Each structure stands twice: as structure tokens, then as C-alpha cells.
Amino acid sequence: MPRATPRTAAPRAPAAPPRYRSKTLAAWLALGLGALGVHRLYLNGPGDRLAWLFPLPTLSGLVGVLRMREMGQDDRMAWLLIPLLGVMISIGMLSAIVHALTPDAKWDARHNPGRSGRSTGWGAVAAAIVALMVGGAVLMGTIAFGGQRFFEWQLEAEAAAREAPLP
């Protein structure tokens, strides 16, 4: 009885080497389009499920901005939606800072395994500086905006309670 031999698989074509992922480009993408998750799509590809969650709160915040421009400052829905935009922009700025300040060796080990390392230069540092300034301003503005409206709602509720007839 002949022994069964394992089938030999057809030779596979060599896999294309993964593309080089630039730390500087990732930082600038996070700075410019980080609120939409473009930097995550650049780094992880279209299979990154978290990246696809970024546009919804960002676009909701933009809807809040448009509502406030159309309906004025008394639109409560706009006051709830606008901080979403601020938070998403702040997340994008934080991502830009983290990407830009990651050491080159650690970056290459994570995003460019098996490739020779490249020095990033000052482009990533400039992205970190700009992201820090923009992110700080946006985060402070978002906190002030949300806090202001919260306390205005408290005062409105207190005034309404005083005007309500007593039983």
C-alpha cells in the first residue's frame, strides 16, 4: 500500500512589501484631517474600524455649527452638537502630537517592520508644535463653550422655577 504524500501547494507569488508609512505625513494628516480619522486610514488601511467612527461625531459637530449660524444661539441642539466637533479636533491634535513625537526607531518597528529606518527631520516637530497650539486653543474653547451654556441652562431653569405659580 503506497503511503499518502502531502499535497504540494502551488507556489505563491511573493507578497508585495508594505508601503512605507511616513511619521511626518501621518502627523500632518492628523493635524489637518485627524477629526475625520484620515491619519488612521493612512496608517492602518481601510480595515481600521475605529477610523470609520471618526466622521460621525465630527460631522454632527459641523451640523451644530450650521444650526447655530441659521437659528442663533438659542438652539439647544446646536449647543449639544458643537462640543463634539471640538472634542474630535482635539483628538486629532493629540494624535498628531503623539505621532510626531514617537521616536523614529519605535515608529519604524510598529509601522515599517523589516524596512530600514529613516530620519524624520523637523517636519514632524513643526507638526507637533502647530498641533499643540491648535489643540490647546480648541480644547480651551470647547470647555469654555460647554461650560458657559451649562451655567446658562442652570440660570434659565432657576428663573423658570421662580416664575412658576405656587400650588
KELOVO-297486 format. One line per field, with one value per atom (N, C-alpha, C): residue number from 1; x, y, z; atom name; residue in one letter. Coordinates in steps of 0.02 Angstrom, whole numbers, plus 50000, padded with zeros to 5 digits. Example, Ala and Ser with C-alpha at 12.3 -4.5 7.8 and 13.67 -1.06 7.14 Angstrom:
num	c(1|1|1|2|2|2);
u	c(50660|50615|50660|50642|50684|50645);
v	c(49716|49775|49835|49888|49947|50002);
w	c(50390|50390|50390|50354|50357|50394);
atome	c(N|CA|C|N|CA|C);
residu	c(A|A|A|S|S|S);
This chain:
num	c(1|1|1|2|2|2|3|3|3|4|4|4|5|5|5|6|6|6|7|7|7|8|8|8|9|9|9|10|10|10|11|11|11|12|12|12|13|13|13|14|14|14|15|15|15|16|16|16|17|17|17|18|18|18|19|19|19|20|20|20|21|21|21|22|22|22|23|23|23|24|24|24|25|25|25|26|26|26|27|27|27|28|28|28|29|29|29|30|30|30|31|31|31|32|32|32|33|33|33|34|34|34|35|35|35|36|36|36|37|37|37|38|38|38|39|39|39|40|40|40|41|41|41|42|42|42|43|43|43|44|44|44|45|45|45|46|46|46|47|47|47|48|48|48|49|49|49|50|50|50|51|51|51|52|52|52|53|53|53|54|54|54|55|55|55|56|56|56|57|57|57|58|58|58|59|59|59|60|60|60|61|61|61|62|62|62|63|63|63|64|64|64|65|65|65|66|66|66|67|67|67|68|68|68|69|69|69|70|70|70|71|71|71|72|72|72|73|73|73|74|74|74|75|75|75|76|76|76|77|77|77|78|78|78|79|79|79|80|80|80|81|81|81|82|82|82|83|83|83|84|84|84|85|85|85|86|86|86|87|87|87|88|88|88|89|89|89|90|90|90|91|91|91|92|92|92|93|93|93|94|94|94|95|95|95|96|96|96|97|97|97|98|98|98|99|99|99|100|100|100|101|101|101|102|102|102|103|103|103|104|104|104|105|105|105|106|106|106|107|107|107|108|108|108|109|109|109|110|110|110|111|111|111|112|112|112|113|113|113|114|114|114|115|115|115|116|116|116|117|117|117|118|118|118|119|119|119|120|120|120|121|121|121|122|122|122|123|123|123|124|124|124|125|125|125|126|126|126|127|127|127|128|128|128|129|129|129|130|130|130|131|131|131|132|132|132|133|133|133|134|134|134|135|135|135|136|136|136|137|137|137|138|138|138|139|139|139|140|140|140|141|141|141|142|142|142|143|143|143|144|144|144|145|145|145|146|146|146|147|147|147|148|148|148|149|149|149|150|150|150|151|151|151|152|152|152|153|153|153|154|154|154|155|155|155|156|156|156|157|157|157|158|158|158|159|159|159|160|160|160|161|161|161|162|162|162|163|163|163|164|164|164|165|165|165|166|166|166|167|167|167);
u	c(50042|50000|50045|50035|50078|50060|50110|50099|50070|50026|49997|50049|50058|50105|50065|50089|50052|50053|49999|49996|50044|50073|50116|50075|50077|50039|50073|50033|50060|50101|50157|50197|50158|50163|50129|50174|50142|50180|50204|50264|50289|50243|50230|50187|50222|50184|50212|50232|50290|50309|50261|50246|50200|50231|50189|50215|50245|50291|50322|50272|50267|50222|50263|50257|50296|50266|50309|50287|50267|50304|50289|50222|50210|50146|50088|50098|50045|50029|50081|50070|50032|50051|50016|49946|49935|49867|49823|49852|49814|49799|49847|49837|49781|49782|49733|49667|49669|49608|49598|49630|49626|49556|49517|49449|49405|49426|49390|49422|49479|49511|49555|49573|49612|49681|49710|49776|49774|49719|49713|49705|49669|49662|49730|49770|49836|49880|49877|49921|49896|49832|49806|49765|49751|49712|49637|49598|49525|49494|49531|49504|49503|49527|49529|49459|49425|49355|49350|49398|49396|49399|49437|49442|49374|49333|49267|49218|49235|49192|49205|49261|49279|49231|49210|49170|49103|49070|49003|49001|49041|49038|49065|49114|49141|49088|49055|49003|48942|48928|48874|48892|48954|48976|48970|48987|48980|48906|48863|48791|48771|48798|48784|48807|48865|48889|48842|48821|48775|48708|48684|48620|48625|48682|48689|48692|48724|48727|48658|48617|48550|48499|48501|48448|48468|48531|48552|48575|48593|48623|48573|48509|48459|48443|48473|48460|48497|48459|48489|48525|48499|48532|48602|48608|48673|48722|48698|48742|48765|48725|48746|48793|48785|48825|48893|48898|48960|49019|49010|49067|49094|49052|49077|49131|49121|49171|49236|49230|49290|49327|49291|49324|49359|49327|49357|49418|49416|49475|49531|49515|49565|49596|49555|49581|49629|49612|49656|49722|49719|49781|49824|49792|49829|49862|49827|49856|49916|49911|49967|50028|50016|50072|50104|50062|50088|50128|50100|50136|50202|50200|50259|50315|50297|50348|50367|50339|50360|50432|50476|50545|50546|50593|50596|50601|50642|50651|50586|50550|50486|50435|50434|50389|50401|50464|50481|50466|50477|50462|50387|50346|50273|50243|50263|50230|50270|50335|50377|50422|50394|50437|50475|50537|50578|50607|50596|50623|50677|50721|50773|50742|50765|50736|50756|50713|50726|50722|50763|50760|50705|50665|50607|50622|50671|50688|50639|50635|50598|50524|50504|50434|50387|50406|50364|50363|50419|50422|50377|50379|50336|50262|50245|50176|50156|50202|50187|50176|50216|50209|50142|50125|50062|50003|50008|49954|49944|49999|49994|49958|49975|49942|49868|49854|49784|49744|49771|49736|49721|49769|49758|49703|49705|49654|49585|49581|49516|49489|49532|49508|49484|49522|49500|49435|49429|49367|49308|49319|49265|49242|49290|49272|49235|49259|49226|49156|49150|49086|49035|49055|49010|48993|49043|49031|48985|48995|48952|48880|48867|48798|48768|48809|48783|48759|48799|48778|48720|48716|48658|48594|48598|48540|48520|48569|48554|48517|48540|48507|48436|48428|48362|48314|48338|48296|48277|48324|48309|48258|48265|48218|48148|48146|48081|48048|48088|48060|48032|48065|48039|47975|47968|47909|47850|47862|47808|47761|47696|47649|47654|47646|47648|47581|47581|47517|47478);
v	c(49943|50000|50062|50106|50164|50214|50248|50299|50362|50392|50455|50510|50548|50604|50668|50714|50777|50814|50847|50885|50944|50957|51016|51074|51127|51186|51221|51251|51290|51347|51363|51418|51483|51520|51585|51639|51689|51747|51783|51810|51845|51904|51913|51967|52034|52082|52148|52177|52209|52237|52293|52298|52351|52419|52467|52534|52567|52611|52648|52697|52701|52747|52801|52861|52917|52945|52955|52985|53057|53093|53163|53170|53130|53132|53113|53063|53043|53099|53134|53190|53246|53263|53317|53298|53234|53211|53215|53197|53202|53275|53319|53390|53418|53402|53431|53395|53328|53289|53237|53247|53199|53192|53245|53241|53194|53181|53134|53064|53056|52990|52972|53021|53006|52979|53003|52979|52904|52882|52810|52768|52794|52758|52754|52807|52807|52754|52750|52704|52632|52621|52554|52528|52570|52549|52552|52537|52543|52492|52443|52394|52418|52478|52505|52528|52489|52505|52569|52583|52644|52706|52703|52760|52779|52729|52742|52772|52772|52804|52878|52903|52973|53021|53007|53057|53073|53025|53038|53094|53091|53147|53212|53208|53269|53303|53265|53294|53316|53282|53304|53372|53381|53446|53501|53484|53533|53551|53501|53515|53564|53555|53602|53672|53679|53745|53777|53738|53764|53782|53741|53757|53822|53833|53894|53954|53947|54003|54019|53968|53977|53999|53967|53977|54021|54037|54080|54040|54076|54046|54011|54019|53988|53916|53891|53823|53773|53738|53691|53633|53609|53554|53575|53636|53660|53662|53682|53686|53616|53566|53498|53468|53488|53458|53491|53556|53591|53564|53548|53520|53454|53416|53356|53373|53427|53449|53468|53505|53524|53464|53416|53356|53317|53310|53273|53308|53374|53411|53403|53405|53395|53325|53275|53207|53204|53237|53239|53273|53327|53362|53319|53285|53240|53184|53157|53106|53133|53194|53224|53231|53252|53260|53193|53142|53076|53048|53053|53028|53065|53130|53170|53158|53145|53139|53066|53018|52949|52942|52910|52901|52863|52881|52851|52775|52749|52676|52641|52669|52640|52646|52702|52712|52660|52652|52605|52533|52516|52448|52434|52484|52475|52480|52530|52544|52524|52512|52494|52436|52379|52324|52295|52279|52250|52300|52362|52414|52453|52482|52523|52587|52610|52669|52732|52783|52848|52901|52949|53005|53053|53077|53117|53191|53216|53287|53332|53394|53445|53449|53416|53419|53392|53338|53309|53355|53386|53431|53492|53519|53575|53556|53495|53471|53467|53444|53439|53508|53557|53625|53655|53649|53677|53640|53574|53536|53554|53568|53588|53655|53702|53768|53763|53730|53725|53683|53626|53582|53615|53652|53688|53739|53778|53830|53799|53746|53714|53682|53649|53617|53668|53723|53775|53806|53819|53847|53801|53736|53687|53684|53684|53682|53746|53803|53866|53869|53847|53847|53803|53742|53696|53719|53745|53769|53829|53875|53934|53914|53869|53850|53811|53770|53733|53780|53831|53878|53922|53938|53975|53933|53868|53824|53821|53821|53820|53883|53940|54004|54006|53981|53979|53935|53878|53832|53865|53900|53933|53989|54028|54081|54053|53998|53967|53940|53914|53889|53946|54005|54062|54089|54085|54112|54064|54001|53952|53968|53962|53977|53925|53947|53902|53867|53804|53768|53789);
w	c(50000|50000|50000|49951|49948|50003|50027|50078|50047|50084|50060|50069|50017|50021|50026|50063|50068|50001|49987|49925|49929|49875|49873|49847|49882|49863|49805|49765|49709|49738|49708|49736|49732|49787|49791|49764|49737|49715|49778|49777|49836|49852|49916|49937|49925|49903|49892|49960|49963|50027|50046|50110|50131|50116|50102|50085|50147|50134|50189|50217|50283|50316|50351|50325|50350|50414|50463|50526|50515|50474|50462|50426|50375|50340|50387|50428|50475|50523|50547|50594|50560|50498|50463|50443|50426|50412|50475|50532|50595|50611|50595|50608|50564|50500|50454|50450|50451|50441|50496|50553|50607|50636|50634|50660|50619|50557|50514|50513|50546|50551|50491|50449|50390|50408|50462|50482|50500|50529|50545|50482|50433|50370|50334|50339|50309|50343|50408|50444|50443|50451|50459|50401|50352|50294|50307|50256|50263|50310|50333|50380|50452|50465|50533|50552|50592|50610|50651|50693|50734|50690|50636|50591|50562|50550|50520|50570|50634|50685|50691|50667|50674|50637|50575|50540|50571|50603|50629|50681|50735|50783|50754|50709|50679|50636|50594|50552|50593|50648|50692|50722|50741|50767|50714|50652|50598|50587|50594|50589|50644|50704|50759|50743|50712|50692|50641|50592|50541|50572|50619|50652|50691|50725|50764|50718|50660|50613|50586|50575|50546|50599|50658|50707|50766|50772|50826|50887|50939|50998|51043|51031|51074|51054|51001|50979|51025|51065|51113|51079|51023|50988|50964|50940|50918|50977|51034|51093|51115|51101|51117|51065|51002|50948|50940|50951|50938|50980|51044|51081|51051|51016|50983|50932|50895|50847|50882|50937|50975|51002|51027|51054|50999|50941|50886|50858|50854|50832|50883|50947|50999|50995|50981|50973|50913|50859|50801|50817|50856|50875|50922|50968|51012|50972|50923|50880|50842|50817|50781|50827|50889|50936|50951|50963|50979|50920|50860|50801|50791|50797|50783|50834|50896|50948|50964|50927|50935|50909|50947|50923|50856|50813|50746|50749|50794|50797|50816|50864|50885|50828|50793|50737|50683|50665|50611|50632|50695|50718|50714|50728|50729|50659|50620|50556|50495|50502|50445|50463|50485|50505|50445|50457|50405|50355|50367|50323|50360|50321|50353|50379|50435|50466|50428|50434|50404|50458|50453|50499|50476|50523|50504|50497|50530|50524|50562|50540|50576|50556|50503|50482|50535|50567|50620|50681|50696|50754|50741|50680|50663|50670|50649|50656|50729|50771|50843|50873|50853|50880|50860|50796|50772|50805|50810|50841|50914|50949|51019|51025|50982|50985|50967|50911|50888|50938|50958|51004|51071|51098|51161|51154|51100|51090|51080|51041|51028|51091|51129|51190|51241|51250|51297|51274|51208|51182|51191|51181|51190|51262|51308|51380|51399|51376|51392|51362|51300|51265|51301|51316|51351|51421|51457|51525|51526|51479|51477|51467|51420|51406|51464|51497|51555|51609|51624|51677|51654|51590|51565|51573|51559|51569|51642|51687|51758|51779|51754|51770|51740|51679|51648|51687|51711|51750|51816|51847|51911|51901|51847|51832|51817|51781|51766|51830|51876|51938|51980|51979|52017|51987|51921|51888|51891|51906|51908|51966|51954|52008|52064|52124|52182|52189|52210|52217|52277);
atome	c(N|CA|C|N|CA|C|N|CA|C|N|CA|C|N|CA|C|N|CA|C|N|CA|C|N|CA|C|N|CA|C|N|CA|C|N|CA|C|N|CA|C|N|CA|C|N|CA|C|N|CA|C|N|CA|C|N|CA|C|N|CA|C|N|CA|C|N|CA|C|N|CA|C|N|CA|C|N|CA|C|N|CA|C|N|CA|C|N|CA|C|N|CA|C|N|CA|C|N|CA|C|N|CA|C|N|CA|C|N|CA|C|N|CA|C|N|CA|C|N|CA|C|N|CA|C|N|CA|C|N|CA|C|N|CA|C|N|CA|C|N|CA|C|N|CA|C|N|CA|C|N|CA|C|N|CA|C|N|CA|C|N|CA|C|N|CA|C|N|CA|C|N|CA|C|N|CA|C|N|CA|C|N|CA|C|N|CA|C|N|CA|C|N|CA|C|N|CA|C|N|CA|C|N|CA|C|N|CA|C|N|CA|C|N|CA|C|N|CA|C|N|CA|C|N|CA|C|N|CA|C|N|CA|C|N|CA|C|N|CA|C|N|CA|C|N|CA|C|N|CA|C|N|CA|C|N|CA|C|N|CA|C|N|CA|C|N|CA|C|N|CA|C|N|CA|C|N|CA|C|N|CA|C|N|CA|C|N|CA|C|N|CA|C|N|CA|C|N|CA|C|N|CA|C|N|CA|C|N|CA|C|N|CA|C|N|CA|C|N|CA|C|N|CA|C|N|CA|C|N|CA|C|N|CA|C|N|CA|C|N|CA|C|N|CA|C|N|CA|C|N|CA|C|N|CA|C|N|CA|C|N|CA|C|N|CA|C|N|CA|C|N|CA|C|N|CA|C|N|CA|C|N|CA|C|N|CA|C|N|CA|C|N|CA|C|N|CA|C|N|CA|C|N|CA|C|N|CA|C|N|CA|C|N|CA|C|N|CA|C|N|CA|C|N|CA|C|N|CA|C|N|CA|C|N|CA|C|N|CA|C|N|CA|C|N|CA|C|N|CA|C|N|CA|C|N|CA|C|N|CA|C|N|CA|C|N|CA|C|N|CA|C|N|CA|C|N|CA|C|N|CA|C|N|CA|C|N|CA|C|N|CA|C|N|CA|C|N|CA|C|N|CA|C|N|CA|C|N|CA|C|N|CA|C|N|CA|C|N|CA|C|N|CA|C|N|CA|C|N|CA|C|N|CA|C|N|CA|C|N|CA|C|N|CA|C|N|CA|C|N|CA|C|N|CA|C|N|CA|C|N|CA|C|N|CA|C|N|CA|C|N|CA|C|N|CA|C|N|CA|C|N|CA|C);
residu	c(M|M|M|P|P|P|R|R|R|A|A|A|T|T|T|P|P|P|R|R|R|T|T|T|A|A|A|A|A|A|P|P|P|R|R|R|A|A|A|P|P|P|A|A|A|A|A|A|P|P|P|P|P|P|R|R|R|Y|Y|Y|R|R|R|S|S|S|K|K|K|T|T|T|L|L|L|A|A|A|A|A|A|W|W|W|L|L|L|A|A|A|L|L|L|G|G|G|L|L|L|G|G|G|A|A|A|L|L|L|G|G|G|V|V|V|H|H|H|R|R|R|L|L|L|Y|Y|Y|L|L|L|N|N|N|G|G|G|P|P|P|G|G|G|D|D|D|R|R|R|L|L|L|A|A|A|W|W|W|L|L|L|F|F|F|P|P|P|L|L|L|P|P|P|T|T|T|L|L|L|S|S|S|G|G|G|L|L|L|V|V|V|G|G|G|V|V|V|L|L|L|R|R|R|M|M|M|R|R|R|E|E|E|M|M|M|G|G|G|Q|Q|Q|D|D|D|D|D|D|R|R|R|M|M|M|A|A|A|W|W|W|L|L|L|L|L|L|I|I|I|P|P|P|L|L|L|L|L|L|G|G|G|V|V|V|M|M|M|I|I|I|S|S|S|I|I|I|G|G|G|M|M|M|L|L|L|S|S|S|A|A|A|I|I|I|V|V|V|H|H|H|A|A|A|L|L|L|T|T|T|P|P|P|D|D|D|A|A|A|K|K|K|W|W|W|D|D|D|A|A|A|R|R|R|H|H|H|N|N|N|P|P|P|G|G|G|R|R|R|S|S|S|G|G|G|R|R|R|S|S|S|T|T|T|G|G|G|W|W|W|G|G|G|A|A|A|V|V|V|A|A|A|A|A|A|A|A|A|I|I|I|V|V|V|A|A|A|L|L|L|M|M|M|V|V|V|G|G|G|G|G|G|A|A|A|V|V|V|L|L|L|M|M|M|G|G|G|T|T|T|I|I|I|A|A|A|F|F|F|G|G|G|G|G|G|Q|Q|Q|R|R|R|F|F|F|F|F|F|E|E|E|W|W|W|Q|Q|Q|L|L|L|E|E|E|A|A|A|E|E|E|A|A|A|A|A|A|A|A|A|R|R|R|E|E|E|A|A|A|P|P|P|L|L|L|P|P|P);
